Amino acid sequence: MDVDYREDGSARTAALLFEQWNDVQETETRLHTVPQAAPYEPGAFYKRELPCLLPVLEPLAAQLGAVVIDGYVTLDAEGSPGLGWYLFQALEGAIPVIGVAKTAFRGSAHAQAVQRGSGSRPLYVTAAGIDVLDAAEHLRQMAGPHRIPRLLGRVDRACREAI
């Protein structure tokens, strides 16, 4: 899943569904528009993002094995909640949430670094409802020769390019 915030204040959410971690192509794409996204609030990004993610996820909940988001589930080794944790709670802990972040930040040494492709920069994995080492292995298995797995790149483009 990913969200793109537009200049007009709206937000476009994209979710790509797939069956196996190594799938090259999604089985379905879901798009949703929030006409007026909440403003960014420092330290409370989840307040802006959750209202964009939940309308797409809730009708799919019974068929999902996991949700992958662009970001952190927990922000530090103490378990301070990030977007992924709030999403996991909103889904009543029934669906594992895997956070994949492109950058490390202060306090994120707890995240599992995953090397993909020939680049030297890792991706950072955190998780709820699934062991973080298993989540990292799923990310390693995802199709694509580059740092960013093919489906994660596709979901980013899907929400940015959607009209």
Secondary structure as UniProt FT lines:
FT   STRAND          2..5
FT   TURN            7..8
FT   STRAND          11..17
FT   TURN            21..22
FT   STRAND          28..34
FT   TURN            42..43
FT   HELIX           45..57
FT   HELIX           58..63
FT   STRAND          67..70
FT   TURN            77..78
FT   HELIX           83..90
FT   TURN            91..93
FT   STRAND          97..101
FT   TURN            106..107
FT   HELIX           108..110
FT   STRAND          112..114
FT   TURN            117..118
FT   STRAND          123..128
FT   HELIX           132..141
FT   HELIX           150..161
//
